[in-house]
Amino acid sequence: MLPAMLKLLAKWLLSASALLFVAYVYSGVEVKSFAAAMIAAFIIGLLNTVVRPILVVLTLPVTVVTLGLFLFIINALMFWAAAGVLDGFHVRGFVAALVGSLIYSLIGLVIESALEGLFAKK
């Protein structure tokens, strides 16, 4: 139980750091502080856990027709929605949300891969 909680905490901290990195390398995304990044990472994770699966099911025909590319739109919507709810996290429009979510997702893949290697069950 403790390793699972440590992994979750590490992922949360690294995801917040990833948001700060996205804001640093891309001007379309702004994060005011690390605390705002922590809250934004939590909200993005919550939206991806609760709302994203519903949207994926509802837009399945469009996703199939576009060969899965519509999932990028759904990711951007989750990113943009989190920015709409929070004060310290701002995204300048949908295109900025799309680019920001792509960068954030790529960093998230690296984080997840690294944590899997670090917290591998023996």
N, C-alpha and C positions, 0 to 999 in steps of 0.2 A: 504494500500500500504506500509506503513512504517513497519508493522510487517513482511510482506513478505520479505522486504529488510533486516531487522534485522536477520531473520531466515537464509537467504542466506549467509549473512556475517558471522554469527555464524557457519554455516556449513562449510564454506570455512576455517575459522580459526581452527576449530576442525579437519577438514580433514588434514590440514597442520601439526597439532600436531600429528595426527595419523601416518602420514608418518615419522615424527621424531621418534615416538615410534617404528614403524616397523624397522627403521634403528638401533635403540638402542637394540632391542631384537633379531634381525636377522642380521648376518654378511654379508649376500649376497646382502644387500641393503645399500647404502650409501647416506646420505644427508648432504651437506656441511654446510647449515645454515637454519635458519627459513625462510629467504627470498626465498631461493631455494626451500624449502618445500612448501611455498605459491604458487610459480610459478608452481611447479610440481603438486600440488593439482588442480590448475586451468587447466593445460594441460590434466591431467587424466580425469577431469570432462568434458572438451571439447571433448576429444576423445570418452568418454562414451556416450556423447550426439549425436555426429555426425557420427562417424565411426562404433561404436559398433552395432547400429541397422541394418546397411547395412550388416555387417558380420554375424549377427544372421540370417538374411533372406537368405543370400547366402549359409550358412552352415546348413540350417534347416534339410535337410535329414540326415546329419551326427549327428546333435544334437538329432534327434528323435531316430536314431539307438543306440546312446550311452545313451539314457534315460536322456538327459540333461547334461551329464558330460562334453560334449564338450564346454559348456559355461564357464567352468573353464579355458579352453585353450584360449578362446576369451578374458576373463578378464586378463589373464597373458600377452597376446599380447598387450593389451591396456597399461598395466603397463610398459612393456618392451619398447613399442614405445615411451612413455613419457620420459623414461630414455634415449632413443637414441637421442631425440631432445634437451635435456637440458644438461648443463654443471655441475651444482651443484647436480644432481641426477643421481646416477649410480646403475645399477643392474648387477650382475655378472652372466650372462647367463640366459637361459630360465627356468631352474629349480628354480633358485633364484627368477625369476619373478613370477613363479607359487606360490611359498611359500609366497613371499611378497604380492602378490595380494590377496591371501587367508586371511592373517592376516589383511591386509588393509580393505578388504570387511567385515570381521567380526566386526572390530572396526566401520566401516561405518554404519553397521546395528544398533549398539548400539547408535551411534551419532544420526542417523535418528529417532530412537525410542524416545530418550531423547528430541530431538527438537520438535517432534510431541506433546509430553506431555507438554512441556513448552509453545509452541505457539498454543495450541489447541484453536479452535474458540469456543466462548461461546454463 
